[in-house]
Amino acid sequence: MIRKFIVALTIIGFLIGLGIFLYPHISSWMINNEVRDAIEEFKTNSSLAYSKQKDALYQAMMAYNETLYLSGQSEISDAWTFKQEEFKFNDYDYKNNAVATITIPKMELKMPIYLGATKENMNRGIVNLGNTSLPIGGKNTNCVLAGHRGYRGAAFFRNIEDLQIGDEIIIDNYWEQLKYNVYEIKVIYPTESEQVLIQEGKDMLTLITCHPYRNNYQRYVVYCRRSNEFDDSIMIPNKDNSIISSKRDIAVEQNLPYIMLAVLGIGIIVVYLYKRRAK
């Protein structure tokens, strides 16, 4: 009786462990498929776009960015409040509400960019934070892009700490490709929205995500400048030794399912050997 109970318990444990092991992989596969579909749809739509000079959407985005700069961005807030006002993309003749894509070679990441940090948008891609510049570049702009520090097994901005000064970030919008380079990295608190405001005369891109990993009481911020503005003189080395690295926690979490599976495998072998000896 005890032997049967141990066998049944082992089988149940194995199935639970297998489920824990497979869930992030299956979930990640599903999200990545949705991301690929969104990017392909964006590419199709961008091939149909008018020239910048004739496109009403582009002109409206330019006007929006200019108004933001002149207004001082008084309504800006943290992405994870999910309360930002956003540019009304659907008022224009574009079916897909992904306004651009972001490619980060260092992180092997390519994702669609959606307007407005709603829960729905943040669960399916990277978002253009409300009350920050739209991703078309230009003087006196700072496009702030927020993303989860990993979501249901998919990477999103999970490996943002891999980025170093000088690394390239690529934005593709409907009309052109924009290239930026990382020039500063810091950690701020959610209430410090002034840290991501437009900076006079600069063409900027800022990436932001939760920090530390799984604790989320701070924000990890990566500042980038347009590649044609970038040189060694503007790079700001990271001298903040108080930044808590999340790389170890991420590695442990990613390897934990394999460790659990190995432990369960060892348990099954032990039970099998026990049964053989009992015979």
C-alpha positions in Angstrom: 0.0 0.0 0.0 2.8 2.4 1.0 4.7 1.5 -2.2 1.6 2.3 -4.4 1.2 5.6 -2.6 4.8 6.6 -3.2 4.5 5.6 -6.9 1.3 7.6 -7.3 2.8 10.6 -5.5 5.9 10.4 -7.7 3.8 10.4 -10.9 1.7 13.3 -9.7 4.8 15.2 -8.7 6.3 14.5 -12.1 3.2 15.8 -14.0 3.1 18.9 -11.8 6.8 19.5 -12.5 6.4 18.9 -16.2 3.5 21.5 -16.3 5.7 24.0 -14.4 8.5 23.3 -16.9 6.4 23.6 -20.0 4.2 26.6 -19.1 6.7 29.4 -19.7 7.9 27.8 -22.9 4.3 27.4 -24.3 3.2 30.8 -23.1 6.4 32.4 -24.6 5.8 30.6 -27.9 2.2 31.9 -28.1 3.2 35.5 -27.3 6.1 35.4 -29.7 3.8 34.2 -32.5 1.4 37.1 -31.8 4.4 39.5 -31.8 5.6 38.2 -35.2 2.0 38.5 -36.6 1.8 42.1 -35.4 5.2 43.0 -36.9 4.2 41.4 -40.3 1.0 43.4 -40.3 2.9 46.6 -39.4 5.3 45.9 -42.4 2.4 45.5 -44.7 0.8 48.7 -43.6 4.0 50.7 -43.7 4.5 49.6 -47.3 1.2 51.4 -48.1 2.0 54.6 -46.2 2.1 58.0 -47.9 5.2 60.1 -47.9 5.9 62.1 -44.8 5.0 65.4 -46.4 1.6 64.1 -47.6 0.6 61.8 -44.7 -1.9 63.4 -42.3 -0.9 61.0 -39.5 2.8 62.0 -39.7 1.9 65.7 -39.7 -0.4 65.2 -36.7 2.4 63.3 -34.9 4.8 66.2 -35.6 2.3 68.7 -34.3 1.7 66.5 -31.2 5.4 66.3 -30.4 5.8 70.1 -30.8 2.9 70.8 -28.5 4.4 68.4 -25.9 7.7 70.3 -26.0 6.0 73.7 -25.6 3.6 72.5 -22.8 6.4 71.1 -20.6 4.7 67.6 -20.4 2.8 68.4 -17.1 0.6 65.3 -17.4 3.4 62.7 -17.6 3.2 59.8 -15.1 4.6 56.3 -14.5 3.7 53.7 -17.1 2.4 51.2 -14.5 -0.4 53.6 -13.4 -2.1 52.8 -16.8 -3.6 56.3 -16.7 -1.8 58.2 -19.5 -3.6 60.3 -22.1 -2.6 59.0 -25.5 -2.4 60.2 -29.1 -5.5 59.0 -30.9 -3.9 56.7 -33.6 -7.2 55.1 -34.7 -8.5 58.5 -36.0 -6.4 57.9 -39.0 -6.5 55.4 -41.9 -4.4 52.6 -40.3 -5.9 49.3 -39.2 -3.0 48.2 -37.0 -2.5 50.3 -33.9 1.2 49.3 -33.7 2.8 52.6 -34.7 6.4 51.3 -35.0 8.7 48.5 -34.2 11.8 48.4 -31.9 14.9 46.3 -32.6 17.6 45.8 -30.0 20.4 43.7 -31.5 22.2 43.3 -28.2 19.1 41.8 -26.6 18.1 39.8 -29.7 14.7 41.6 -29.4 12.2 42.9 -32.0 8.8 43.9 -30.9 5.9 46.2 -32.0 5.3 49.5 -30.4 1.8 50.5 -29.3 0.5 53.9 -28.3 -0.5 54.3 -24.6 0.5 52.3 -21.6 -2.8 50.3 -21.2 -2.7 46.9 -19.7 -3.7 45.3 -23.0 -0.9 47.1 -24.9 1.7 46.3 -22.4 0.8 42.6 -22.4 1.4 42.4 -26.2 4.4 44.6 -26.8 6.3 47.7 -26.0 4.4 50.9 -25.4 5.0 54.5 -26.2 4.4 56.2 -22.8 1.6 58.8 -22.9 2.6 62.5 -22.8 6.0 61.7 -24.3 7.2 62.2 -27.9 5.9 59.9 -30.6 8.5 57.7 -32.4 9.3 59.8 -35.4 12.4 61.5 -34.1 13.3 65.2 -34.4 14.8 68.0 -32.3 13.3 68.5 -28.9 11.8 65.0 -28.6 12.2 62.1 -26.2 10.2 59.0 -27.1 9.8 57.0 -23.9 9.2 53.3 -24.4 8.1 51.1 -21.5 8.0 47.3 -21.4 7.4 44.6 -18.9 10.5 43.0 -17.3 9.4 39.7 -18.9 5.8 38.5 -19.3 4.4 35.0 -19.2 7.7 33.5 -20.3 8.4 36.1 -23.1 11.4 38.3 -22.7 10.1 41.8 -23.4 12.7 44.1 -21.6 13.8 41.3 -19.2 17.4 41.4 -20.3 17.7 45.2 -20.4 20.8 45.1 -18.1 22.7 43.5 -21.1 22.7 47.0 -22.7 25.9 49.0 -22.5 26.9 52.5 -23.4 27.1 52.8 -27.2 24.7 49.9 -28.0 22.4 50.5 -30.9 18.6 50.7 -30.8 16.6 50.8 -34.0 13.1 52.2 -34.5 11.2 51.6 -37.7 8.0 53.7 -38.1 5.7 53.9 -41.1 8.0 56.3 -43.0 11.7 55.7 -42.0 14.2 53.9 -39.9 15.7 55.8 -36.9 18.9 54.7 -35.1 19.9 55.6 -31.6 22.8 54.7 -29.3 22.8 54.2 -25.5 24.6 57.1 -23.7 23.4 56.8 -20.1 21.9 54.2 -17.8 20.3 54.9 -14.3 17.7 53.7 -11.8 15.0 56.0 -10.7 11.8 55.8 -8.6 8.3 55.7 -10.2 7.5 59.2 -8.9 10.5 60.7 -10.7 8.8 61.4 -14.0 10.9 64.5 -14.5 13.8 62.2 -15.3 12.2 61.2 -18.6 11.2 64.6 -19.9 12.2 66.1 -23.2 15.7 67.7 -23.1 16.3 70.9 -24.9 17.6 70.5 -28.4 18.0 66.7 -28.2 16.6 63.8 -30.3 16.2 61.1 -27.7 14.8 57.6 -27.1 14.4 56.4 -23.5 13.7 52.8 -22.5 12.1 52.1 -19.1 11.1 48.9 -17.2 10.6 47.7 -13.7 13.5 47.1 -11.3 14.7 45.1 -9.4 13.4 42.0 -11.1 10.2 40.7 -9.5 10.3 43.5 -6.9 9.5 46.5 -9.2 9.8 49.4 -6.7 12.2 51.2 -9.0 12.6 51.9 -12.7 15.6 50.9 -14.8 16.1 53.6 -17.4 18.3 53.6 -20.6 18.8 56.9 -22.3 19.6 57.0 -26.0 20.6 59.7 -28.5 20.0 59.7 -32.2 23.0 58.2 -33.9 23.8 61.4 -35.9 24.1 63.2 -32.5 26.1 60.5 -30.8 29.8 60.6 -30.1 32.2 59.8 -27.2 31.8 63.2 -25.6 28.1 62.7 -24.6 28.6 59.2 -23.1 28.0 59.1 -19.4 29.7 56.1 -17.7 27.6 54.3 -15.1 29.2 55.3 -11.7 26.2 54.4 -9.5 27.4 51.4 -7.6 24.1 51.3 -5.6 22.2 49.8 -8.6 21.1 46.3 -7.7 21.7 43.9 -10.5 18.9 41.5 -11.4 20.9 39.2 -13.6 21.4 36.5 -10.9 17.7 36.4 -10.1 16.8 36.1 -13.7 19.2 33.3 -14.3 17.9 31.4 -11.2 14.3 31.8 -12.4 15.1 30.7 -15.9 17.0 27.6 -14.7 14.6 26.6 -11.9 12.3 24.5 -14.1 15.2 22.5 -15.3 16.4 22.0 -11.7 13.0 20.9 -10.6 12.7 18.5 -13.6 16.1 17.0 -12.7 15.1 16.5 -9.0 11.9 14.8 -10.1 13.9 12.6 -12.5 16.2 11.6 -9.7 13.1 10.9 -7.5 11.7 8.6 -10.1 15.0 6.7 -10.4 15.1 6.3 -6.6 11.6 5.0 -6.5 12.3 2.6 -9.4 15.4 1.3 -7.6 13.5 1.0 -4.4 10.8 -1.1 -6.1 13.4 -3.4 -7.7 15.1 -4.0 -4.4 11.8 -4.7 -2.6 11.1 -7.5 -5.1 
